[in-house]
Amino acid sequence: MSNQGDVKITVHWLNQSRGQRIVWLLEELGLTYEIKTYMRDKNMRAPASLKAVHPLGKSPCIEIEAPGLAKPLVLAESGPIVEYLYEHFGQKHVPKRYPEGKDGVVGAETEAWIQYRYLMHYAEGTFMPNLVLALFVGGIRSAPVPFFIKPITRKIADNIDASYLNAEIKLNLTFLEERLGKAPAGTFIVGDTVTGADIMLLIVLEGAIQKKSLTESAYPKLYKYVRHIQSLDTYKKAGDRVTEASGEKFVPFSEAGPA
């Protein structure tokens, strides 16, 4: 049972975006919400109508209506949305921050809380930029250019992969494989239940599977982790909700074709 009360939540969901994180989070928290869907154009750009909600026209973005608010509260960006929703509706899912009698003491935070907060921001701050760059490099490699130019564009893409991207992605996957091996339950990245760290990290790992950087043979713990999360009822229900709202079957990033 949630403590949602009269609070109304609307998710502005864009296909092939991080917006799916928030739908899954709301299912985890047992909250009631509505979904407004938007579809990318042929150039993979979001429709202009999203800018009516937030000036940047990006997803995820949510609107919160609550008693006493003169107008809806608009929140954008995965991290702030996840933290805000957990603070108001999901504190029991957040690792305990301080040991008894240590509240507010600098450096007294529990290891579980430190890892939880770090991994939440690590997903977008460190790992995701590499996968976004990989997407653009893939675009360079497959760009429709004259045949005599093709070897040049392929060479440029191969050089970026060889000199930077491959090593960075491997570094991060190895780090997470080792981190998951230290997690108490081994099925979630921190603790024995879904936390904001899992919400933020999963889509990044799904992207790594799509890119074929994350494979079961190379990173068995991470691969098992992703498939375990995707088997959760809340994850599946989030996909069903989006399928119903958009009219198109939801496909996880890990199974989607190149954007």
C-alpha positions as CSV (number, residue, x, y, z in Angstrom):
1,M,0.0,0.0,0.0
2,S,1.5,3.4,-1.0
3,N,1.1,6.7,0.7
4,Q,0.1,8.4,-2.6
5,G,-3.1,10.0,-1.3
6,D,-4.5,12.6,-3.7
7,V,-1.3,12.9,-5.6
8,K,-1.6,12.5,-9.4
9,I,1.4,11.4,-11.4
10,T,1.7,11.7,-15.2
11,V,4.7,10.1,-17.0
12,H,5.6,11.7,-20.3
13,W,7.1,8.7,-22.1
14,L,9.1,8.7,-25.3
15,N,9.8,5.6,-27.2
16,Q,13.4,4.3,-27.1
17,S,14.2,6.6,-24.2
18,R,15.1,6.4,-20.6
19,G,11.5,7.1,-19.8
20,Q,10.9,3.4,-19.2
21,R,12.9,3.7,-16.0
22,I,10.2,5.8,-14.4
23,V,7.3,3.5,-15.4
24,W,9.2,0.6,-13.9
25,L,10.0,2.6,-10.7
26,L,6.3,3.6,-10.3
27,E,5.3,-0.1,-10.5
28,E,8.0,-1.0,-7.9
29,L,6.6,1.7,-5.6
30,G,3.0,0.5,-6.2
31,L,1.9,4.0,-7.2
32,T,-1.0,5.0,-9.5
33,Y,0.0,6.9,-12.6
34,E,-1.0,7.9,-16.1
35,I,1.2,7.6,-19.2
36,K,1.2,10.1,-22.1
37,T,3.2,8.7,-25.0
38,Y,5.3,10.4,-27.6
39,M,6.9,8.9,-30.7
40,R,10.2,9.8,-32.3
41,D,10.3,11.0,-35.9
42,K,12.3,9.4,-38.8
43,N,15.4,11.3,-37.6
44,M,14.9,9.9,-34.1
45,R,14.0,13.3,-32.7
46,A,11.3,13.8,-30.1
47,P,8.2,15.6,-31.2
48,A,7.9,19.3,-30.5
49,S,4.9,18.6,-28.3
50,L,7.2,17.4,-25.5
51,K,8.6,21.0,-25.2
52,A,5.2,22.1,-24.0
53,V,5.9,20.0,-20.9
54,H,9.6,20.9,-20.4
55,P,11.6,23.4,-22.6
56,L,14.2,20.7,-23.6
57,G,11.5,18.3,-24.8
58,K,13.3,15.3,-23.4
59,S,12.1,12.1,-21.6
60,P,11.9,11.1,-18.8
61,C,9.7,13.8,-17.6
62,I,6.8,13.7,-15.1
63,E,4.1,16.0,-13.8
64,I,2.9,15.8,-10.2
65,E,-0.4,17.3,-9.2
66,A,-1.1,17.5,-5.5
67,P,-3.4,19.4,-3.1
68,G,-2.0,22.9,-2.5
69,L,-0.1,23.1,-5.7
70,A,-1.2,26.0,-7.9
71,K,0.2,24.2,-10.9
72,P,1.7,20.8,-11.6
73,L,5.3,20.2,-10.5
74,V,7.4,19.2,-13.5
75,L,10.5,17.1,-13.0
76,A,12.9,16.1,-15.6
77,E,16.0,13.8,-15.8
78,S,16.1,10.3,-14.5
79,G,18.2,10.9,-11.4
80,P,16.2,13.7,-9.8
81,I,12.9,12.0,-10.6
82,V,14.1,8.7,-9.0
83,E,15.4,10.5,-5.9
84,Y,12.2,12.6,-5.6
85,L,9.9,9.7,-5.8
86,Y,11.9,7.6,-3.4
87,E,12.0,10.4,-0.9
88,H,8.2,10.8,-0.9
89,F,7.0,7.3,-1.6
90,G,9.8,4.7,-1.2
91,Q,12.0,5.3,1.8
92,K,11.7,1.7,2.8
93,H,13.5,0.7,-0.4
94,V,16.5,2.9,0.3
95,P,19.4,1.5,2.3
96,K,19.7,2.8,5.8
97,R,21.9,5.9,5.7
98,Y,23.3,6.1,9.2
99,P,23.9,3.5,12.0
100,E,22.0,4.1,15.2
101,G,23.2,7.2,17.0
102,K,25.3,8.5,14.0
103,D,22.6,10.6,12.2
104,G,24.2,13.5,10.4
105,V,27.8,12.6,11.2
106,V,30.1,13.2,8.3
107,G,31.6,9.9,7.1
108,A,29.4,7.7,9.2
109,E,27.1,6.7,6.4
110,T,26.7,3.0,5.8
111,E,28.6,1.3,3.0
112,A,25.2,0.2,1.4
113,W,23.9,3.8,1.3
114,I,27.2,5.1,-0.1
115,Q,27.2,2.4,-2.9
116,Y,23.5,3.0,-3.6
117,R,24.0,6.8,-4.1
118,Y,27.2,6.3,-6.1
119,L,25.8,3.7,-8.5
120,M,22.6,5.8,-9.1
121,H,24.7,8.7,-10.5
122,Y,27.4,6.5,-11.9
123,A,25.0,5.0,-14.5
124,E,24.4,8.3,-16.3
125,G,27.6,10.2,-15.3
126,T,30.2,7.6,-16.2
127,F,28.8,4.6,-18.1
128,M,26.0,5.9,-20.3
129,P,28.1,8.5,-22.2
130,N,30.2,5.7,-23.6
131,L,27.2,3.9,-24.9
132,V,25.8,7.0,-26.5
133,L,29.1,7.6,-28.1
134,A,29.1,4.0,-29.3
135,L,25.7,4.7,-30.9
136,F,27.1,7.6,-32.9
137,V,30.2,5.7,-33.9
138,G,28.0,2.9,-35.2
139,G,26.1,5.5,-37.2
140,I,29.4,6.7,-38.8
141,R,30.3,3.1,-39.6
142,S,26.9,2.4,-41.3
143,A,26.4,5.9,-42.9
144,P,25.1,5.9,-46.5
145,V,28.1,7.3,-48.2
146,P,29.5,6.6,-51.7
147,F,31.3,3.3,-51.9
148,F,34.7,4.8,-52.3
149,I,34.2,6.8,-49.1
150,K,33.0,3.8,-47.1
151,P,36.5,2.5,-46.2
152,I,37.3,5.9,-44.7
153,T,34.2,6.2,-42.5
154,R,34.7,2.6,-41.3
155,K,38.3,3.3,-40.5
156,I,37.3,6.4,-38.5
157,A,34.8,4.3,-36.5
158,D,37.2,1.4,-36.0
159,N,39.9,3.8,-34.7
160,I,37.5,5.3,-32.1
161,D,36.5,1.9,-31.0
162,A,40.1,0.6,-30.8
163,S,41.7,3.7,-29.2
164,Y,39.0,4.5,-26.6
165,L,35.5,3.0,-26.6
166,N,36.2,-0.7,-26.4
167,A,38.6,-0.3,-23.5
168,E,36.2,2.1,-21.6
169,I,33.2,-0.2,-22.0
170,K,35.2,-3.2,-20.9
171,L,36.5,-1.3,-17.9
172,N,33.0,-0.4,-16.7
173,L,31.6,-3.9,-17.3
174,T,34.5,-5.5,-15.4
175,F,33.9,-3.1,-12.6
176,L,30.2,-3.9,-12.4
177,E,30.8,-7.6,-12.7
178,E,33.1,-7.5,-9.7
179,R,30.7,-5.2,-7.8
180,L,27.8,-7.5,-8.4
181,G,29.9,-10.4,-7.0
182,K,30.2,-8.5,-3.8
183,A,26.5,-7.7,-3.5
184,P,24.9,-9.7,-0.6
185,A,22.1,-11.3,-2.6
186,G,23.9,-11.3,-6.0
187,T,20.6,-10.6,-7.7
188,F,20.4,-6.8,-7.1
189,I,23.3,-4.3,-7.3
190,V,22.8,-3.2,-3.6
191,G,21.1,-5.1,-0.9
192,D,18.3,-7.7,-1.4
193,T,15.7,-5.7,-3.3
194,V,15.3,-3.3,-6.1
195,T,16.7,0.2,-5.3
196,G,17.2,3.4,-7.3
197,A,20.6,2.0,-8.3
198,D,19.0,-0.9,-10.2
199,I,16.4,1.5,-11.7
200,M,19.2,3.7,-13.1
201,L,21.6,1.0,-14.1
202,L,19.5,-1.5,-15.9
203,I,18.8,0.3,-19.1
204,V,22.6,1.0,-19.5
205,L,23.3,-2.7,-19.2
206,E,20.5,-3.4,-21.7
207,G,22.2,-1.1,-24.1
208,A,25.5,-2.9,-23.6
209,I,23.8,-6.2,-24.4
210,Q,22.3,-4.6,-27.6
211,K,25.8,-3.5,-28.6
212,K,27.0,-7.1,-27.9
213,S,29.6,-5.7,-25.4
214,L,27.8,-7.5,-22.5
215,T,27.6,-11.2,-23.2
216,E,26.8,-14.2,-21.0
217,S,30.1,-15.8,-21.6
218,A,32.2,-12.6,-20.8
219,Y,30.2,-11.3,-17.9
220,P,28.0,-14.1,-16.5
221,K,27.0,-12.3,-13.3
222,L,25.9,-9.1,-15.1
223,Y,24.1,-11.0,-17.8
224,K,22.2,-13.1,-15.2
225,Y,21.4,-9.9,-13.3
226,V,19.9,-8.2,-16.3
227,R,17.8,-11.3,-17.2
228,H,16.7,-11.6,-13.5
229,I,15.5,-8.0,-13.4
230,Q,13.7,-8.4,-16.7
231,S,11.8,-11.4,-15.2
232,L,10.4,-9.3,-12.3
233,D,6.6,-8.8,-12.4
234,T,7.0,-5.1,-11.9
235,Y,9.3,-4.8,-14.9
236,K,6.9,-6.9,-17.1
237,K,3.9,-4.9,-15.9
238,A,5.7,-1.6,-16.8
239,G,6.2,-3.0,-20.3
240,D,2.5,-4.0,-20.5
241,R,1.4,-0.5,-19.3
242,V,3.5,1.2,-22.1
243,T,2.2,-1.3,-24.7
244,E,-1.3,-0.4,-23.7
245,A,-0.7,3.3,-23.7
246,S,1.3,3.5,-26.9
247,G,-0.3,0.9,-29.0
248,E,3.1,-0.6,-29.8
249,K,4.5,-3.7,-28.1
250,F,7.2,-2.7,-25.6
251,V,10.6,-4.1,-26.4
252,P,13.5,-3.9,-23.9
253,F,16.6,-2.0,-25.1
254,S,18.6,-5.3,-24.9
255,E,16.3,-6.8,-27.6
256,A,15.7,-3.8,-29.7
257,G,17.4,-3.3,-33.1
258,P,19.9,-0.4,-33.7
259,A,18.2,3.0,-33.3
